[in-house]
Amino acid sequence: MKYRFILLLTLLAVFTSFKSDKPAYKLFNQKGKEVKYSKLVEAASNVEVVFFGELHNNPISHWLQLELTTDLLKVNPSGLTLGAEMFETDNQLFLNQYLAGSIETDSLKKLARLWPNYKTDIAPLVDFAKENNLKFIASNVPRRYASLVFKKGFEALDSLPDLEKAFIAPLPIAYDPQLPGYVEMVKMMGDMGHGRSTDNFPKAQAIKDATMAWFIYKNIEASKIFIHYNGAYHSDNYEGIIWYLKRLIPEIRILIISSVETDQPVKLPDDKKNVADFIIGVPSTMTKTH
């Protein structure tokens, strides 16, 4: 009888586990309380700039980017401006030509340095902008300049011709090496055995952050919401791009979204609380897009 009772409890536990929900994501506020998606839309509709921090290979991040962008356009008749880390500033001309219908996708692929996951994750956002006659801003620094900073520091940018400097945030680049995110980068590279060569690593990140902030700043329009798609590490903890944008417009109203993978998506890990205004918790087993 005892063993039958134990077997019954075991079967009940297994049955319950199969019956329980397996959500693809959970949405949390800054304090880790689960909230409804409608709260996110409402909050995002009342700011000037929305930073959607993604996990680059996570399909939930990309799906929600398109959903939020679609819903923000519905509630903000004045329109949106889109922008993304995934396009470098010297590719704006080609992106504009695609949006205007002057070139097709195949030409865009040949002319611009598109990411490997462009077709599945980024193209839907670009095509949404095209279909709705919205601007899409290429905000990231061309990678050759980030590489130059990594090798030789910010000083290497001074000798660039003015034509090339136009693709970068104005020089000199403000830089705070004590920002926790940059400190963590140095520690991470040191732990990997890169030694003293790590000093310029966070500077290479900073030139990206500064340039993205600058091109967001240049393209903010009254009554339009600017929504920017970037890796979460560029905006988590209100650092990165945010630090630079706040230097340009201290009073700017922003909303930050972050994405995290977790083994327990029904609960936000304590170390991920307060990294953003809204945090998307996604199961760590979620399929990767690339």
Secondary structure by P-SEA (a helix, b strand, c coil): caaaaaaaaaaaaaaaaaacccccbbbbccccccccaaaaaaaaaaccbbbbccccccaaaaaaaaaaaaaaaaaccccbbbbcccccccaaaaaaaaaaccccaaaaaaccccccccccccaaaaaaaaaabbbbbbccccaaaaaaaaccccccccccccccccccccccbbbbcccaaaaaaaaaaaaacccccccaaaaaaaaaaaaaaaaaaacccccbbbbbbccccccccccaaaaaaaaacccccbbbbbbbbccccccccccccccccbbbbbbccccccc
